[in-house]
Amino acid sequence: MASLENLVERLQLQLEDRRQKDLFRELSLPVPHKLDLSANDYFQLRTHPKVIQASENAIRSYGTGSGASPLVTGFLPCHSQLLDKLLEWKQKPYGMLFNSGFIANQAIFKHIPGDKDLVLADKLVHHSVLQGMTSGKAKFLRYPHLNLDKLEELLIKHRNDFDTIFVATESVFSMDGDYPDLQHIAALKKKYKFIWILDEAHAIGYWGPQGEGLAHEHKVYDQVDIIVGTLSKALASSGGYIVVKAREFIDYLINFSGEFIYSTYLAPAQAAAAEAAIEIIKNAETTRNLLKKTVKHFRSELIKIGLGSEEFSSQIIPIIIGETEATLSLKNQLKEKGILVGAIRPPTVPKGTDRLRISIHSGVRENDLSEVLKVLKLWKKQKG
Ligand SMILES: Cc1ncc(COP(=O)(O)O)c(C=O)c1O
């Protein structure tokens, strides 16, 4: 007979295993700091007066919550306005909003690929994609990270075995800051006719002439069938969206996705904040260029101390440490100096690739990074 004690004991055992391996996670409040290199608010818009004003106006117009799920009465003019703005920015005809980027991915991967379909996904796709694929009906296979030759092999091998093949990847990978050659994927799509799903969560703001994402930077946005995005990173809010080529994707999810149907819709202030943030980001060319310059500087300094490579140039920079204890120790050393960085451990990243995740935002100046470089240089020297 099951008892609370038995259940608690089982949970404790699993938690203790995590503690033993230095992998236990717990919530903590941010400490006072002078430099935050851990957040995804790449343009610091969470505190931008126009974004705050837009949120305040939305609260005054609509109240603090949307009050209902979207098919009842939760879909409000502020949501419709945001959607129009997204479609115009992303140059896609149809789209919809979700309560988070995580839920957007779950909805797509659970409901769109059917039982006669195959999904080919990069090995390191975000957990939301993985969870969506796991709960969906389609078979899925993962190709080695960024390895498009392997992707092509799988496309050739399986092209006659399924009704539809989907290819899923992030553009900028959240924990690695690297990205696939999108032109290459577009060429494969032309040859093998798959449905392309691209998660642009971390590329928004940084890439593209108006911050639209990497698909726009690489001029392949027209070939992508489903672009997934989040309002929660450069757009300084919360919520997710998809923009798509075919209206049926939207109608289908509105009709069959429980994630969309049965949850109170995102708060008006969130929608309004994101809409204001898009307008700022679209016109932030100077800031974007300055941010890229800071990133370039930091990346080239890392190369000098043997901790970087020239291959990628996004604002997310992983410093692979390898051991969990050393990763936590470096994070804490930086924290003592008032610098926040992410310490990313398994299972978020593969075993043995524990890392500091540094994300550069538009407020960071080259000088601000010298202390980080000093700590890393010393660690590298001691490690030999
Ligand atoms: C690649 C990727 N997709 C989706 C998400 C989920 O987005 P959200 O934070 O809006 O749930 C994240 C967030 O970490 C992400 O990194």
The ligand as a MOL file (V3000), in Angstrom:
LIG
                    3D

  0  0  0     0  0            999 V3000
M  V30 BEGIN CTAB
M  V30 COUNTS 16 16 0 0 0
M  V30 BEGIN ATOM
M  V30 1 C 15.7720 27.5980 -27.4890 0
M  V30 2 C 14.6720 27.8790 -26.5280 0
M  V30 3 N 13.4140 27.6380 -26.8990 0
M  V30 4 C 12.3880 27.8800 -26.0730 0
M  V30 5 C 12.5880 28.3770 -24.8100 0
M  V30 6 C 11.4370 28.6060 -23.9060 0
M  V30 7 O 11.0720 29.9500 -23.9140 0
M  V30 8 P 10.2980 30.5950 -22.6830 0
M  V30 9 O 11.3230 31.0550 -21.7230 0
M  V30 10 O 9.5060 31.6940 -23.2920 0
M  V30 11 O 9.4310 29.5370 -22.1090 0
M  V30 12 C 13.8850 28.6640 -24.3860 0
M  V30 13 C 14.0990 29.2050 -23.0320 0
M  V30 14 O 15.0240 28.9860 -22.3510 0
M  V30 15 C 14.9660 28.3950 -25.2560 0
M  V30 16 O 16.2160 28.6240 -24.8810 0
M  V30 END ATOM
M  V30 BEGIN BOND
M  V30 1 1 1 2
M  V30 2 1 2 3
M  V30 3 2 2 15
M  V30 4 2 3 4
M  V30 5 1 4 5
M  V30 6 1 5 6
M  V30 7 2 5 12
M  V30 8 1 6 7
M  V30 9 1 7 8
M  V30 10 2 8 9
M  V30 11 1 8 10
M  V30 12 1 8 11
M  V30 13 1 12 13
M  V30 14 1 12 15
M  V30 15 2 13 14
M  V30 16 1 15 16
M  V30 END BOND
M  V30 END CTAB
M  END
